[in-house]
Amino acid sequence: MGSGMDEIDTELVGIVLGAAKRDVSAALIARLGAEFKESAKKARKGGTSPMDAILDRLARQAAAQRAAERADEASGGHGATKAEARPRVIADLPPAPPRPEALSPADLAGRADLTADELRTLLDLDEPAVDARLFVNPAVPDEERVRMVAGIRRDGGTGPVGAPLLDLLWSADIRRLTKWLPFCVASGDLKVATAVVSRLELRTEAGRLRIAVAVWERGGPDAARRLRSAAGFPDDTDALLGEALDAADGLALLRARLAEEADPAALLDHLLHLVDPAWREVQDLTREGTVLPWDALVAAHERGEVTRPLYQTLAWHADCPRPLLLGMLGAELSLDDSELAVADALLVRGAVSPDDVLTLARPAANALLVLAGTDHRDRRARWHADTPRADLPALFAAALGTDTEAWAVAMRLLPDFAGSVPELLSTASATVAGPPAG
């Protein structure tokens, strides 16, 4: 906190006081007043000094806290339970409009409020126009989209992809087509692959090889040759395809090169050496069908090799393992909106909890401001209601007890402390205790 009176962050101090019991908070206010009394006197030149205003605000906060405690005691402690007090998750989608009395299968397929039975019935139709409407319906699981663009029927048979879905791939805006790329790149259907390579630039060698191998496996070398003609791949990829098409074992050659591109050890080395920002390159890999080497990345995390930008990039992926998500919190929790967005998204879906932020995130000041600061109330209203909540009073009391000096040290350290909240409290406690005897 420093020695200057203007360096006190009143919001941080208020959060710490809010974690203290009534007698501790009152003693802390008195302790702060004594500590900075001389500074306040020097700064006062007729009128109220900044320090006076700070102490007045802290006194009012403590008084409000005592009033709340007395009200709770008067009610017999029958306030809202933790579960009742937790904010509810805000729904992502508005309710669907009322249905007309009768809908055709194609019209019904466009509804976002399909029941499980309705969805199953529509999928079982294997009707091209219905499938095209279902393909863009958020109620449909991704595995069904993978099946549709591969021309696989619900009974397991395989045939050409229907014209309505092909028309959709050709007419959809590039943003949507890019979103569907993971479903399309391994389709094997030549017409699907042609629509993709004609409209999008595949940015990774693995993606280009993957789509060519899938088409060759399904349609043979003639289909691969037609894809090559439509694609306009970079010179190196085009030359490799030409070499494979002229070889007796061309498909095996492409498969071997694809295996090299997807090798977990090679991928890990590539990811660890990405230059900030890593987002675009990792996004390109996964969109074009590459599976990230999660086990190797967790091992690299345990060795301390994962960079902060890479943590943030990986955390956006739904299948990112929890150790990497927690590693992101420990790397640094920024208050910058663009960086805080990823942590907020994890808290909304429950992949990490407020308690994880309290115990793992660093720096400590940012963790406390996110959990209890006034600027993040709207965010907290969206956090997943079933994840463990942050219990600041219990954590502070366990570490500092009623030692006013330890609480004061924690306040002084807090604004510039680089570690987590538990590390802050441990440091404050150890500072007051002094070095071990002997």
C-alpha positions in Angstrom: 0.0 0.0 0.0 3.0 2.3 0.4 3.4 5.1 2.9 1.6 7.9 1.1 -1.9 8.6 2.1 -3.1 9.0 -1.5 -1.9 5.5 -2.5 -4.7 3.8 -0.5 -7.2 2.1 -2.8 -10.4 2.6 -0.9 -12.3 -0.1 -2.8 -9.6 -2.7 -2.0 -9.6 -1.6 1.6 -13.3 -1.8 1.7 -13.2 -5.4 0.4 -10.8 -6.4 3.0 -12.8 -4.7 5.8 -15.9 -6.6 4.4 -14.1 -9.8 5.0 -13.3 -8.9 8.7 -15.6 -9.4 11.7 -17.0 -6.4 13.4 -14.3 -6.1 16.1 -11.5 -6.6 13.7 -12.8 -4.0 11.2 -13.3 -1.5 14.0 -9.7 -2.1 15.2 -8.4 -1.8 11.6 -10.0 1.5 11.1 -8.5 2.8 14.3 -5.2 1.3 13.2 -5.2 3.0 9.9 -6.2 6.3 11.5 -3.2 6.1 13.8 -0.8 4.9 11.0 -1.7 7.8 8.7 -2.5 10.5 11.2 0.8 12.3 10.8 0.5 12.2 7.0 -3.0 13.6 7.2 -1.8 16.4 9.5 1.0 17.4 7.1 -1.4 17.4 4.1 -4.2 19.4 5.8 -4.0 23.1 4.9 -7.4 24.2 6.1 -10.3 21.8 5.1 -10.5 18.1 4.8 -7.5 16.1 3.6 -7.8 13.1 1.3 -6.9 10.9 4.2 -9.7 12.3 6.3 -12.1 11.5 3.4 -10.8 7.9 3.2 -11.1 7.3 6.9 -14.6 8.7 6.9 -15.6 6.4 4.1 -14.1 3.4 5.9 -15.9 4.3 9.1 -19.2 4.5 7.2 -18.5 1.1 5.6 -17.8 -0.4 9.0 -21.0 1.1 10.5 -23.1 -0.3 7.6 -21.5 -3.7 8.2 -22.3 -3.6 11.9 -25.9 -2.6 11.1 -26.3 -5.5 8.7 -24.9 -7.9 11.3 -27.3 -6.6 14.0 -30.2 -7.0 11.6 -29.2 -10.5 10.8 -28.9 -11.3 14.5 -32.3 -9.8 15.2 -33.8 -12.0 12.5 -32.3 -15.1 14.2 -29.9 -15.6 11.3 -32.8 -16.5 8.9 -31.5 -14.5 6.0 -31.1 -15.9 2.5 -29.2 -19.1 2.3 -26.1 -19.2 0.1 -27.9 -21.2 -2.5 -30.8 -18.7 -2.5 -28.4 -15.7 -2.6 -26.5 -17.0 -5.7 -27.3 -15.2 -8.9 -29.1 -17.2 -11.5 -27.6 -17.9 -14.9 -29.1 -15.6 -17.6 -30.7 -17.5 -20.5 -28.9 -17.1 -23.8 -31.9 -17.3 -26.1 -35.3 -15.5 -26.0 -38.4 -17.8 -25.9 -39.5 -18.9 -29.3 -42.7 -17.3 -30.7 -46.0 -19.2 -30.5 -46.4 -22.0 -33.1 -49.0 -22.0 -35.8 -51.4 -24.9 -35.6 -49.8 -26.9 -38.4 -46.2 -26.8 -39.7 -44.5 -28.6 -42.5 -41.5 -30.7 -41.5 -39.2 -28.1 -43.2 -40.8 -25.2 -41.2 -40.8 -27.2 -38.0 -37.0 -27.9 -38.6 -36.4 -24.1 -38.3 -37.8 -23.9 -34.8 -35.4 -23.4 -31.9 -37.9 -25.0 -29.4 -37.9 -28.5 -30.8 -38.6 -31.2 -28.3 -36.3 -34.3 -28.3 -39.0 -36.4 -30.0 -39.6 -33.8 -32.7 -35.9 -33.5 -33.4 -35.5 -37.3 -33.6 -38.5 -37.6 -36.0 -37.2 -34.8 -38.3 -33.7 -36.3 -38.4 -35.1 -39.7 -39.2 -36.8 -38.3 -42.3 -33.4 -38.0 -44.1 -35.1 -35.4 -46.2 -32.7 -32.9 -47.9 -34.8 -29.8 -47.4 -35.4 -30.7 -43.8 -31.7 -31.5 -43.2 -30.7 -28.1 -44.6 -33.0 -26.3 -42.1 -31.8 -28.5 -39.2 -28.1 -27.9 -40.1 -28.4 -24.2 -39.0 -30.7 -24.9 -36.0 -28.9 -24.4 -32.7 -30.9 -27.2 -31.1 -29.1 -29.8 -33.3 -25.9 -31.4 -31.9 -22.7 -31.0 -33.9 -22.4 -34.8 -34.5 -25.5 -34.6 -36.6 -24.0 -31.8 -38.7 -20.9 -34.0 -39.2 -23.2 -36.8 -40.4 -25.1 -34.6 -42.8 -22.1 -33.1 -44.6 -20.7 -36.6 -45.0 -23.8 -37.8 -46.7 -24.5 -40.4 -44.0 -28.1 -41.3 -43.5 -29.6 -42.0 -40.1 -29.8 -45.8 -41.0 -26.1 -45.8 -41.6 -26.2 -45.8 -45.4 -24.1 -43.3 -47.4 -25.1 -41.2 -50.4 -24.5 -37.8 -52.0 -25.2 -34.7 -49.9 -28.5 -33.1 -50.8 -28.7 -30.1 -53.0 -30.4 -27.8 -50.4 -27.4 -28.3 -48.0 -24.9 -27.8 -50.8 -26.8 -24.6 -51.8 -26.5 -23.5 -48.1 -22.7 -24.0 -48.2 -22.4 -22.0 -51.3 -24.7 -19.1 -50.3 -24.0 -18.7 -46.5 -21.8 -15.8 -45.5 -18.2 -16.5 -45.0 -18.4 -16.2 -41.2 -21.0 -19.0 -41.0 -19.1 -21.1 -43.4 -16.0 -20.7 -41.4 -17.9 -21.8 -38.3 -19.0 -25.0 -40.1 -15.5 -25.7 -41.4 -14.7 -28.4 -38.8 -17.7 -30.4 -39.9 -16.9 -30.1 -43.6 -13.2 -30.6 -43.8 -13.3 -34.3 -43.2 -16.6 -34.9 -45.1 -15.1 -36.7 -48.1 -18.0 -35.5 -50.3 -16.4 -33.9 -53.3 -19.2 -31.3 -53.7 -18.9 -30.3 -50.1 -15.1 -30.1 -50.3 -15.3 -28.1 -53.5 -17.6 -25.5 -51.9 -15.2 -25.2 -49.0 -12.0 -24.8 -51.0 -13.7 -22.5 -53.5 -14.9 -20.1 -50.9 -12.3 -20.3 -48.1 -8.5 -20.3 -47.9 -7.4 -23.2 -45.7 -4.7 -21.8 -43.6 -2.9 -24.9 -42.3 -1.1 -27.7 -44.2 -2.9 -30.2 -42.0 -6.3 -28.8 -43.1 -5.4 -28.9 -46.8 -4.1 -32.5 -46.5 -7.1 -33.6 -44.4 -9.7 -32.4 -46.9 -7.7 -34.0 -49.8 -7.2 -37.3 -48.0 -11.0 -37.5 -47.1 -12.0 -36.8 -50.7 -9.5 -39.4 -52.1 -10.6 -42.0 -49.6 -14.2 -41.6 -50.7 -14.0 -40.8 -54.4 -10.6 -42.1 -55.4 -7.8 -40.3 -57.2 -10.1 -38.7 -59.9 -12.1 -36.9 -57.1 -8.8 -35.8 -55.5 -7.6 -34.5 -58.9 -10.9 -32.4 -59.3 -10.5 -31.0 -55.8 -6.9 -30.0 -56.6 -8.1 -28.2 -59.7 -10.7 -26.3 -57.7 -8.7 -25.4 -54.7 -5.8 -23.2 -55.7 -3.7 -24.6 -52.9 -0.3 -23.0 -52.1 2.6 -24.2 -54.4 4.1 -26.7 -51.9 0.7 -28.3 -51.2 -0.2 -28.4 -54.8 3.1 -30.0 -55.8 2.7 -32.6 -53.1 -0.8 -33.5 -54.4 0.6 -33.7 -57.9 3.3 -36.0 -56.7 0.8 -38.2 -54.9 -1.5 -38.4 -57.9 1.4 -39.6 -60.0 2.5 -42.2 -57.5 1.3 -45.8 -57.1 0.8 -45.3 -53.4 -0.3 -41.7 -53.5 -3.0 -41.9 -50.8 -0.5 -43.5 -48.4 1.9 -40.7 -49.1 -0.7 -38.1 -48.2 -1.7 -40.0 -45.1 1.9 -40.1 -43.9 2.4 -36.4 -44.4 -0.9 -35.7 -42.6 0.3 -37.8 -39.7 3.5 -35.8 -39.5 1.4 -32.5 -39.3 -0.8 -33.9 -36.6 2.0 -35.5 -34.5 1.4 -34.4 -30.8 5.1 -33.7 -30.1 5.5 -31.6 -33.2 2.2 -29.7 -32.4 3.3 -29.1 -28.8 6.6 -27.6 -30.0 4.8 -25.4 -32.5 2.3 -24.2 -29.9 4.9 -23.4 -27.2 6.8 -21.2 -29.7 3.8 -19.2 -31.0 4.3 -15.5 -30.8 1.6 -13.5 -29.0 -1.2 -13.3 -30.1 -1.5 -17.1 -30.4 -5.3 -17.0 -30.9 -5.5 -16.9 -34.7 -3.0 -19.8 -35.4 -4.6 -22.1 -32.8 -8.1 -21.2 -34.1 -6.9 -22.1 -37.7 -5.6 -25.5 -36.5 -8.8 -26.5 -34.7 -11.2 -25.2 -37.3 -9.4 -27.3 -39.9 -9.7 -30.5 -38.0 -6.5 -30.7 -35.9 -7.0 -32.1 -32.4 -4.8 -30.2 -29.9 -2.4 -32.4 -27.9 -4.1 -31.9 -24.6 -2.1 -34.5 -22.6 1.2 -33.0 -23.8 -0.1 -29.5 -23.1 -1.0 -30.5 -19.5 2.5 -32.0 -19.1 4.0 -28.8 -20.4 1.8 -26.8 -17.9 3.2 -28.9 -15.1 6.7 -28.1 -16.3 5.9 -24.4 -16.3 6.3 -24.1 -20.1 2.9 -22.7 -21.1 2.8 -19.0 -21.8 0.1 -16.6 -20.6 -1.2 -15.9 -24.1 -1.4 -19.6 -24.9 -3.3 -20.3 -21.7 -5.9 -17.7 -22.6 -6.1 -19.1 -26.2 -6.6 -22.7 -25.0 -9.2 -21.7 -22.4 -11.7 -20.7 -25.1 -11.8 -24.4 -26.3 -14.7 -26.4 -24.7 -12.5 -29.5 -24.3 -9.6 -27.6 -22.6 -8.6 -29.7 -19.6 -9.2 -28.1 -16.1 -5.5 -28.0 -15.1 -4.9 -25.6 -18.1 -7.9 -23.5 -17.1 -6.6 -23.2 -13.6 -3.2 -22.5 -15.0 -4.6 -19.5 -16.9 -5.9 -18.0 -13.6 -2.5 -18.5 -12.0 -0.7 -16.9 -14.9 -2.4 -13.6 -14.5 -6.0 -12.4 -14.2 -6.2 -9.1 -16.1 -8.9 -6.5 -15.6 -8.7 -5.5 -19.2 -12.1 -6.3 -20.8 -10.7 -8.2 -23.7 -8.6 -10.5 -21.4 -11.2 -10.8 -18.6 -13.7 -12.0 -21.1 -12.2 -15.5 -21.3 -12.2 -15.9 -17.5 -15.8 -14.5 -17.4 -16.9 -17.1 -20.0 -15.4 -19.9 -17.9 -17.2 -18.6 -14.8 -20.5 -18.4 -16.7 -20.4 -22.0 -18.0 -19.0 -23.3 -14.7 -15.7 -24.5 -16.0 -14.0 -22.6 -13.2 -15.6 -21.3 -10.0 -15.5 -18.1 -8.0 -13.6 -20.1 -5.3 -11.0 -21.0 -7.9 -10.5 -17.3 -8.6 -10.2 -16.5 -4.9 -7.6 -19.2 -4.2 -5.6 -19.4 -7.5 -5.9 -16.1 -9.5 -3.1 -13.6 -9.4 -2.5 -10.8 -8.7 -4.5 -10.8 -5.5 -5.9 -7.3 -6.0 -7.4 -8.2 -9.3 -8.9 -11.4 -7.9 -10.6 -9.4 -5.1 -11.8 -6.7 -7.4 -13.4 -9.3 -9.8 -15.0 -11.2 -6.9 -16.2 -8.2 -4.8 -15.5 -5.0 -6.6 -18.3 -2.7 -7.8 -17.2 -2.7 -11.5 -18.0 -6.4 -12.0 -21.5 -6.8 -10.5 -23.1 -7.4 -13.9 -20.6 -10.1 -14.7 -21.1 -11.9 -11.4 -24.9 -12.0 -12.1 -24.2 -14.3 -15.0 -21.8 -16.7 -13.3 -22.9 -20.3 -13.1 -25.0 -20.7 -9.9 -23.9 -24.2 -9.0 -20.1 -23.6 -8.7 -18.5 -23.1 -5.3 -18.7 -19.5 -4.2 -15.8 -17.4 -2.9 -15.8 -17.2 0.9 -13.5 -14.2 1.6 -14.3 -14.0 5.4 -13.4 -17.6 6.0 -10.2 -17.5 4.1 -9.0 -14.2 5.7 -10.1 -15.3 9.2 -8.3 -18.7 8.8 -5.0 -16.9 7.9 -5.1 -13.7 9.9 -7.5 -14.5 12.8 -7.9 -11.3 14.9 -4.4 -10.0 14.6 -5.0 -6.4 13.6 -1.4 -5.9 12.6 -1.5 -8.8 10.2 -4.6 -7.4 8.6 -3.0 -4.0 8.3 0.1 -5.6 6.6 -2.2 -7.4 4.2 -3.8 -4.1 3.3 -0.4 -2.4 2.8 0.8 -5.2 0.6 -2.4 -5.8 -1.5 -2.2 -3.2 -4.3 1.2 -4.3 -5.6 1.3 -7.9 -4.5 2.0 -10.2 -7.5 0.8 -13.5 -5.9 -2.6 -15.0 -5.1 -4.8 -14.0 -2.2 -3.7 -17.0 -0.1 -0.1 -16.1 -0.8 -0.8 -12.5 0.3 -2.4 -13.7 3.6 0.5 -16.1 4.2 3.0 -13.4 3.6 1.2 -10.9 5.9 1.0 -13.5 8.6 4.6 -14.4 8.3 5.7 -10.8 8.3 4.0 -10.1 11.6 5.3 -13.4 13.1 8.9 -12.6 12.1 11.6 -15.1 11.2 11.5 -18.5 13.0 13.5 -18.7 16.2 16.9 -20.4 16.1 
